Amino acid sequence: MSSVLSAQTTQPNWKQEFQRASDEYFDQVYFPYSPTNGTSVGYHQYDGQLEDYSRKTIDAEIAALKNFEQRIEAIHPDNSVSDFVPRSDREIVLGNIRSTLLTLETIRPWEKNADNYSSTCANAAFVLMERKFAPPDQRLRSLVAREKQMPKLLAEARVNLKNPPRVYTEIAIEQLPGIISFFEHDVPLAFANASDAELKAEFARTNAAVIAALQSYQGWLKSDLLARSNGDFRIGADAFRKKLEYDEMVDLPLDRLLEIGWADLHKNQAHFKQVAAELDPSKTPRQVLEELDADHPAPDQLLNSFRATFNGLVSFINAHHIVTIPSNVRPIVEETPPFMRATTFASMDTPGPYETHATEAYFNVTLPDPSMTPAQVEGYMHSFNVGTVISTAVHEAYPGHYVQFLWVPKAPSRVRKLLGANTNVEGWAHYCEQMMLDEGYGQPGAGARDERESKLLRLGQLQDALLRDARFIVGIEMHTGKMTMAQAEEFFEREGYQSKETAIVETKRGTSDPTYLYYTLGKLEILKLREDLEKKEGAAFSLEKFHDDFLRQGFPPVKIVREAMMGDNSPTL
């Protein structure tokens, strides 16, 4: 009898099986096929490896993904409350596998998106440059190893790219001058302190080869691929639904999602009109918006304007018990790296969850290009008006992405540290924009100089909310064939209250980021969770505890956070 008991106790239980399977998934598939991501999270055994988009490698990845999908599907979890984290982690990993298969087999960016290849080269170099996690010579050695593989990667693009959408090829052509300049100037500058003469000479050779390969690629895109770029960027309703389900655990019909998006758009438009009328009833909302846009810092003061928000935001958060901030270390505000400037106004770049040496976080802000005319600079700076500066600082830093990052060490598992849903990540940051003003930040003496500025801050927050509402609707409508790119641009301007320049950039983004509704979708899920928990807990409800408990879960789909906090499977929307 004792031998039977002994055999039973040494049998691996489902949690141990899943732990082993998920670890092997990360170590055998997830990072080996995406080594740049490995460097980003702090796994430096991948530093000398580069993505391989050859058809042979793509087929091998698909086979490996299907193998792990079957293996993890075959693990049957218990439903006990104490097993909630591993049980939900199993769903997260399966969603990640299925989403990757959908991308490789159905959406097929490797066959359509020329920018994937050139931007992969830039990002693979950048992650070795930006953080000093090892001495310059060691990181340069890894870069040389990666650079040796880059011409082959760009050669694979010429084999793979078949009838891509014209907009994708145009974006790649638009991005390439910045990427080439990045390898010509920024990369050598980043390793100027390297001391190994032989290594530096080898780097000079590999870097020159990469520049030549990128220039040749740029020429090929212009002279060959562009003329035969007649493909369709739309992923279609079926792939759209599946992507939402796998990435975000949202399975609502697209018609219902559109109803939700339109309702939020109309609500925010009404609020914008109300606040605009309070500011100046003699002007239309569009005229008041122009007045808001003109109220911005000078370009050479932009970085300092963002730095200046931190003390007030942190003081307000602490005084009003909004959320626990686990560290007093501030993010470093700096200019956006050159190759990212074409696609982003501001971003938060935090170290990976397993980075132990270089733990700085960078708040990147894109300054006007020196080649711009004074009129262009003025138009560009409208994106950094007094309201948007605050809204962006809240979104990227306090209590948005930077505070999220500070909570990562408390996430309950490796899965939760490495895999996340955009409805959680971006939903939280977007939710914070509204939540902070609702809680009183931006009132005179608390982030605003006077009542007028307080109203301008609210208009800035609402303009950002309308941008996200427009993304919500445009993403669905464009990818299901009900809206053209021209109609999408017009929608961003008319319904989203955005400038023509912003409308163009946002529409382009939507062609390759179909489900960028996740900002508003996640925000609405969080607001409903908060409202439902407040009803359940009554007078015992604490906003600070709600926010801490939310962030403690890591970055899973809000459905999982909701089940952990509510203890039930009630609807997220």
TORLOMAR-849551 format. One record per residue (C-alpha): residue in one letter; residue number from 1; z negated, x, y. Coordinates in steps of 0.25 Angstrom, whole numbers. Layout:
// TORLOMAR-849551
- A:NUM:Z:X:Y .
...
***
This chain:
// TORLOMAR-849551
- M:1:0:0:0 .
- S:2:-3:11:10 .
- S:3:10:17:7 .
- V:4:17:4:11 .
- L:5:9:3:24 .
- S:6:12:17:27 .
- A:7:27:15:25 .
- Q:8:26:2:34 .
- T:9:19:10:45 .
- T:10:29:21:45 .
- Q:11:41:12:46 .
- P:12:46:13:61 .
- N:13:43:0:68 .
- W:14:54:-7:77 .
- K:15:48:0:90 .
- Q:16:49:14:84 .
- E:17:63:11:79 .
- F:18:67:6:93 .
- Q:19:61:18:99 .
- R:20:68:27:91 .
- A:21:82:20:92 .
- S:22:80:19:107 .
- D:23:77:34:109 .
- E:24:89:37:100 .
- Y:25:98:28:108 .
- F:26:94:36:121 .
- D:27:95:49:114 .
- Q:28:107:47:106 .
- V:29:116:38:115 .
- Y:30:111:34:128 .
- F:31:109:48:134 .
- P:32:119:56:126 .
- Y:33:130:47:131 .
- S:34:125:47:145 .
- P:35:119:61:147 .
- T:36:119:60:163 .
- N:37:109:48:161 .
- G:38:101:57:152 .
- T:39:100:67:164 .
- S:40:96:56:173 .
- V:41:84:51:165 .
- G:42:79:65:163 .
- Y:43:84:69:149 .
- H:44:90:82:152 .
- Q:45:95:85:138 .
- Y:46:108:78:143 .
- D:47:110:86:156 .
- G:48:122:94:150 .
- Q:49:129:82:144 .
- L:50:139:73:151 .
- E:51:144:59:148 .
- D:52:156:58:138 .
- Y:53:165:46:140 .
- S:54:176:50:130 .
- R:55:180:39:121 .
- K:56:174:46:109 .
- T:57:160:47:116 .
- I:58:161:32:121 .
- D:59:164:28:107 .
- A:60:152:36:101 .
- E:61:143:30:111 .
- I:62:147:16:108 .
- A:63:145:19:93 .
- A:64:131:25:96 .
- L:65:127:13:105 .
- K:66:131:3:94 .
- N:67:123:10:84 .
- F:68:110:10:93 .
- E:69:113:-5:96 .
- Q:70:113:-8:81 .
- R:71:101:1:79 .
- I:72:92:-5:90 .
- E:73:97:-20:87 .
- A:74:91:-18:73 .
- I:75:77:-15:78 .
- H:76:70:-28:78 .
- P:77:58:-28:88 .
- D:78:45:-36:87 .
- N:79:43:-46:98 .
- S:80:28:-42:101 .
- V:81:24:-41:115 .
- S:82:19:-27:113 .
- D:83:34:-23:108 .
- F:84:40:-28:121 .
- V:85:44:-14:127 .
- P:86:52:-9:114 .
- R:87:57:-23:111 .
- S:88:63:-24:125 .
- D:89:67:-9:125 .
- R:90:76:-12:113 .
- E:91:83:-23:121 .
- I:92:85:-13:133 .
- V:93:91:-3:124 .
- L:94:100:-13:117 .
- G:95:105:-18:130 .
- N:96:108:-4:135 .
- I:97:116:-1:122 .
- R:98:124:-14:123 .
- S:99:127:-12:138 .
- T:100:132:2:135 .
- L:101:141:-3:124 .
- L:102:146:-14:133 .
- T:103:149:-3:144 .
- L:104:156:6:134 .
- E:105:164:-4:126 .
- T:106:167:-16:136 .
- I:107:165:-12:150 .
- R:108:171:2:147 .
- P:109:168:10:160 .
- W:110:173:23:153 .
- E:111:187:17:152 .
- K:112:187:11:166 .
- N:113:178:18:176 .
- A:114:183:32:181 .
- D:115:171:34:190 .
- N:116:162:34:178 .
- Y:117:168:48:174 .
- S:118:167:55:187 .
- S:119:154:49:191 .
- T:120:148:53:178 .
- C:121:151:67:181 .
- A:122:145:66:195 .
- N:123:132:60:189 .
- A:124:131:70:178 .
- A:125:130:81:188 .
- F:126:122:73:198 .
- V:127:110:71:188 .
- L:128:109:86:186 .
- M:129:109:89:200 .
- E:130:100:78:207 .
- R:131:87:82:200 .
- K:132:81:96:198 .
- F:133:76:93:184 .
- A:134:80:107:179 .
- P:135:83:120:186 .
- P:136:97:121:193 .
- D:137:103:130:182 .
- Q:138:99:121:171 .
- R:139:104:108:178 .
- L:140:117:116:182 .
- R:141:119:120:167 .
- S:142:118:105:163 .
- L:143:128:102:174 .
- V:144:138:112:170 .
- A:145:137:106:155 .
- R:146:140:92:161 .
- E:147:151:97:170 .
- K:148:159:104:159 .
- Q:149:160:90:153 .
- M:150:164:82:166 .
- P:151:179:86:165 .
- K:152:180:80:151 .
- L:153:173:67:156 .
- L:154:183:66:167 .
- A:155:194:68:157 .
- E:156:189:57:148 .
- A:157:190:48:160 .
- R:158:205:50:160 .
- V:159:205:46:145 .
- N:160:196:34:146 .
- L:161:200:27:159 .
- K:162:209:16:156 .
- N:163:214:6:166 .
- P:164:201:6:174 .
- P:165:198:-4:186 .
- R:166:204:2:199 .
- V:167:191:0:206 .
- Y:168:184:10:196 .
- T:169:195:21:198 .
- E:170:194:19:213 .
- I:171:179:21:213 .
- A:172:181:33:204 .
- I:173:191:39:214 .
- E:174:182:35:226 .
- Q:175:170:42:219 .
- L:176:177:55:215 .
- P:177:177:63:228 .
- G:178:162:62:229 .
- I:179:160:66:215 .
- I:180:170:78:216 .
- S:181:162:82:229 .
- F:182:149:81:222 .
- F:183:154:91:211 .
- E:184:160:100:222 .
- H:185:148:100:231 .
- D:186:135:93:227 .
- V:187:134:98:212 .
- P:188:136:113:216 .
- L:189:126:112:227 .
- A:190:115:105:218 .
- F:191:116:118:209 .
- A:192:116:128:220 .
- N:193:103:133:215 .
- A:194:107:136:201 .
- S:195:106:151:198 .
- D:196:114:154:185 .
- A:197:126:161:190 .
- E:198:134:159:177 .
- L:199:130:144:177 .
- K:200:134:142:191 .
- A:201:148:148:188 .
- E:202:149:139:176 .
- F:203:145:127:185 .
- A:204:156:131:196 .
- R:205:166:130:185 .
- T:206:162:117:178 .
- N:207:160:110:192 .
- A:208:174:114:197 .
- A:209:179:108:184 .
- V:210:172:95:186 .
- I:211:177:95:201 .
- A:212:191:97:196 .
- A:213:190:87:185 .
- L:214:185:76:195 .
- Q:215:196:80:205 .
- S:216:206:78:193 .
- Y:217:199:65:189 .
- Q:218:200:60:203 .
- G:219:215:63:204 .
- W:220:217:56:191 .
- L:221:210:44:195 .
- K:222:219:43:208 .
- S:223:232:47:202 .
- D:224:231:40:188 .
- L:225:220:31:185 .
- L:226:219:23:198 .
- A:227:233:18:196 .
- R:228:230:13:182 .
- S:229:216:7:186 .
- N:230:219:-8:184 .
- G:231:208:-11:175 .
- D:232:197:-22:177 .
- F:233:183:-18:181 .
- R:234:177:-32:177 .
- I:235:168:-32:164 .
- G:236:169:-47:162 .
- A:237:159:-58:160 .
- D:238:155:-54:145 .
- A:239:152:-39:148 .
- F:240:145:-43:161 .
- R:241:136:-52:153 .
- K:242:133:-42:142 .
- K:243:131:-31:152 .
- L:244:120:-39:160 .
- E:245:114:-43:146 .
- Y:246:113:-29:141 .
- D:247:109:-22:154 .
- E:248:100:-32:161 .
- M:249:97:-42:149 .
- V:250:102:-54:158 .
- D:251:111:-64:150 .
- L:252:113:-75:160 .
- P:253:127:-80:161 .
- L:254:135:-74:172 .
- D:255:137:-88:179 .
- R:256:122:-89:180 .
- L:257:120:-75:185 .
- L:258:131:-78:196 .
- E:259:122:-90:200 .
- I:260:110:-82:201 .
- G:261:118:-71:210 .
- W:262:123:-82:219 .
- A:263:110:-88:221 .
- D:264:103:-75:225 .
- L:265:115:-71:234 .
- H:266:114:-85:241 .
- K:267:99:-83:242 .
- N:268:100:-70:249 .
- Q:269:111:-74:258 .
- A:270:102:-85:263 .
- H:271:91:-76:265 .
- F:272:100:-66:273 .
- K:273:105:-77:282 .
- Q:274:91:-82:285 .
- V:275:85:-68:288 .
- A:276:98:-65:297 .
- A:277:96:-78:304 .
- E:278:81:-74:307 .
- L:279:86:-61:313 .
- D:280:97:-67:322 .
- P:281:101:-82:320 .
- S:282:113:-80:329 .
- K:283:120:-70:319 .
- T:284:126:-72:306 .
- P:285:120:-65:293 .
- R:286:132:-55:293 .
- Q:287:129:-52:308 .
- V:288:114:-50:305 .
- L:289:118:-41:293 .
- E:290:127:-32:303 .
- E:291:115:-31:312 .
- L:292:106:-26:300 .
- D:293:117:-17:295 .
- A:294:117:-10:309 .
- D:295:102:-7:308 .
- H:296:102:6:299 .
- P:297:97:20:300 .
- A:298:106:32:305 .
- P:299:113:38:293 .
- D:300:105:51:295 .
- Q:301:92:43:295 .
- L:302:96:35:282 .
- L:303:88:44:272 .
- N:304:76:44:281 .
- S:305:77:29:283 .
- F:306:75:27:268 .
- R:307:64:38:267 .
- A:308:57:30:278 .
- T:309:56:18:270 .
- F:310:48:24:258 .
- N:311:34:24:265 .
- G:312:35:10:270 .
- L:313:40:4:256 .
- V:314:30:12:248 .
- S:315:18:8:258 .
- F:316:23:-7:257 .
- I:317:24:-7:242 .
- N:318:10:-1:240 .
- A:319:3:-9:251 .
- H:320:9:-22:245 .
- H:321:7:-19:231 .
- I:322:22:-20:228 .
- V:323:23:-11:216 .
- T:324:16:2:211 .
- I:325:24:15:215 .
- P:326:21:25:205 .
- S:327:23:37:213 .
- N:328:22:42:228 .
- V:329:34:51:226 .
- R:330:46:46:235 .
- P:331:61:46:232 .
- I:332:69:57:239 .
- V:333:79:50:249 .
- E:334:92:58:249 .
- E:335:107:56:251 .
- T:336:115:50:239 .
- P:337:122:61:231 .
- P:338:136:62:235 .
- F:339:143:56:223 .
- M:340:135:44:223 .
- R:341:137:41:238 .
- A:342:150:32:236 .
- T:343:142:21:228 .
- T:344:128:20:233 .
- F:345:120:19:246 .
- A:346:107:22:240 .
- S:347:101:25:226 .
- M:348:88:29:219 .
- D:349:90:41:210 .
- T:350:77:43:201 .
- P:351:75:53:190 .
- G:352:76:48:176 .
- P:353:64:43:168 .
- Y:354:63:56:160 .
- E:355:66:66:171 .
- T:356:53:75:172 .
- H:357:57:86:182 .
- A:358:66:81:194 .
- T:359:59:67:197 .
- E:360:64:65:211 .
- A:361:70:52:215 .
- Y:362:81:51:225 .
- F:363:84:39:234 .
- N:364:99:42:237 .
- V:365:105:36:250 .
- T:366:120:37:254 .
- L:367:122:42:268 .
- P:368:135:39:275 .
- D:369:147:48:272 .
- P:370:149:59:282 .
- S:371:164:55:283 .
- M:372:161:41:288 .
- T:373:164:37:302 .
- P:374:153:32:311 .
- A:375:157:17:308 .
- Q:376:157:20:293 .
- V:377:143:26:294 .
- E:378:138:14:302 .
- G:379:144:4:291 .
- Y:380:138:13:280 .
- M:381:124:13:286 .
- H:382:124:-2:286 .
- S:383:120:-1:271 .
- F:384:108:6:276 .
- N:385:103:-4:286 .
- V:386:88:-6:289 .
- G:387:87:-17:278 .
- T:388:95:-10:268 .
- V:389:87:3:269 .
- I:390:74:-4:266 .
- S:391:81:-12:255 .
- T:392:87:1:249 .
- A:393:74:9:250 .
- V:394:67:-3:243 .
- H:395:77:-4:232 .
- E:396:79:11:229 .
- A:397:65:16:231 .
- Y:398:53:7:234 .
- P:399:50:-1:226 .
- G:400:64:-1:220 .
- H:401:71:10:211 .
- Y:402:61:22:215 .
- V:403:49:14:211 .
- Q:404:56:9:198 .
- F:405:58:24:195 .
- L:406:44:27:197 .
- W:407:40:17:187 .
- V:408:49:22:176 .
- P:409:38:31:169 .
- K:410:30:18:166 .
- A:411:42:11:159 .
- P:412:37:8:145 .
- S:413:48:15:136 .
- R:414:60:25:136 .
- V:415:69:14:136 .
- R:416:63:8:148 .
- K:417:64:21:155 .
- L:418:79:23:152 .
- L:419:86:10:152 .
- G:420:85:-1:163 .
- A:421:92:-13:168 .
- N:422:98:-14:182 .
- T:423:92:-27:184 .
- N:424:78:-20:183 .
- V:425:82:-8:191 .
- E:426:90:-13:202 .
- G:427:84:-27:201 .
- W:428:70:-21:204 .
- A:429:75:-13:216 .
- H:430:83:-25:222 .
- Y:431:71:-34:219 .
- C:432:62:-24:227 .
- E:433:71:-26:240 .
- Q:434:68:-40:241 .
- M:435:54:-39:235 .
- M:436:49:-29:246 .
- L:437:53:-38:258 .
- D:438:48:-50:251 .
- E:439:34:-43:250 .
- G:440:34:-39:265 .
- Y:441:41:-26:266 .
- G:442:50:-26:278 .
- Q:443:41:-34:287 .
- P:444:38:-29:301 .
- G:445:29:-17:298 .
- A:446:32:-16:283 .
- G:447:46:-10:283 .
- A:448:52:-16:295 .
- R:449:50:-14:310 .
- D:450:50:-28:314 .
- E:451:54:-42:310 .
- R:452:69:-40:313 .
- E:453:69:-28:304 .
- S:454:62:-35:293 .
- K:455:73:-46:293 .
- L:456:83:-35:293 .
- L:457:76:-29:280 .
- R:458:77:-42:273 .
- L:459:92:-43:277 .
- G:460:94:-29:271 .
- Q:461:87:-34:258 .
- L:462:95:-47:258 .
- Q:463:108:-39:260 .
- D:464:105:-30:248 .
- A:465:102:-42:240 .
- L:466:115:-49:244 .
- L:467:122:-36:239 .
- R:468:116:-37:226 .
- D:469:119:-52:225 .
- A:470:133:-49:228 .
- R:471:133:-39:217 .
- F:472:128:-49:207 .
- I:473:139:-59:210 .
- V:474:150:-49:211 .
- G:475:147:-42:198 .
- I:476:148:-54:190 .
- E:477:160:-60:197 .
- M:478:168:-47:198 .
- H:479:166:-44:183 .
- T:480:169:-58:178 .
- G:481:182:-58:186 .
- K:482:178:-68:196 .
- M:483:178:-59:208 .
- T:484:187:-48:213 .
- M:485:183:-35:219 .
- A:486:188:-40:233 .
- Q:487:180:-53:231 .
- A:488:168:-45:227 .
- E:489:169:-36:240 .
- E:490:170:-49:248 .
- F:491:158:-55:241 .
- F:492:149:-43:244 .
- E:493:153:-44:259 .
- R:494:152:-59:260 .
- E:495:141:-63:251 .
- G:496:133:-50:249 .
- Y:497:133:-47:264 .
- Q:498:138:-33:262 .
- S:499:148:-24:270 .
- K:500:162:-22:265 .
- E:501:159:-8:261 .
- T:502:147:-12:253 .
- A:503:156:-23:246 .
- I:504:166:-13:242 .
- V:505:156:-4:236 .
- E:506:148:-15:229 .
- T:507:161:-21:223 .
- K:508:166:-8:217 .
- R:509:152:-6:211 .
- G:510:152:-20:205 .
- T:511:165:-16:197 .
- S:512:158:-6:189 .
- D:513:143:-11:190 .
- P:514:146:-26:185 .
- T:515:132:-30:184 .
- Y:516:127:-26:197 .
- L:517:120:-39:198 .
- Y:518:108:-32:192 .
- Y:519:101:-30:206 .
- T:520:100:-45:209 .
- L:521:99:-49:195 .
- G:522:87:-40:193 .
- K:523:80:-44:206 .
- L:524:81:-58:202 .
- E:525:75:-56:188 .
- I:526:64:-48:195 .
- L:527:61:-59:205 .
- K:528:61:-70:194 .
- L:529:51:-61:185 .
- R:530:42:-59:197 .
- E:531:42:-74:201 .
- D:532:40:-78:186 .
- L:533:28:-68:184 .
- E:534:22:-72:197 .
- K:535:22:-87:192 .
- K:536:16:-82:179 .
- E:537:5:-74:185 .
- G:538:2:-82:197 .
- A:539:-9:-75:206 .
- A:540:-10:-63:197 .
- F:541:4:-59:200 .
- S:542:5:-45:207 .
- L:543:18:-41:213 .
- E:544:15:-26:211 .
- K:545:11:-28:196 .
- F:546:24:-36:194 .
- H:547:32:-24:200 .
- D:548:24:-14:192 .
- D:549:26:-21:179 .
- F:550:41:-23:182 .
- L:551:43:-8:184 .
- R:552:34:-4:173 .
- Q:553:44:-10:163 .
- G:554:55:0:166 .
- F:555:69:-5:169 .
- P:556:73:-15:158 .
- P:557:80:-28:161 .
- V:558:71:-38:169 .
- K:559:71:-47:157 .
- I:560:62:-37:149 .
- V:561:53:-34:161 .
- R:562:52:-49:162 .
- E:563:48:-51:148 .
- A:564:37:-39:149 .
- M:565:31:-45:162 .
- M:566:32:-60:159 .
- G:567:30:-60:144 .
- D:568:42:-69:141 .
- N:569:57:-70:141 .
- S:570:59:-79:153 .
- P:571:72:-78:160 .
- T:572:74:-67:170 .
- L:573:82:-75:180 .
***
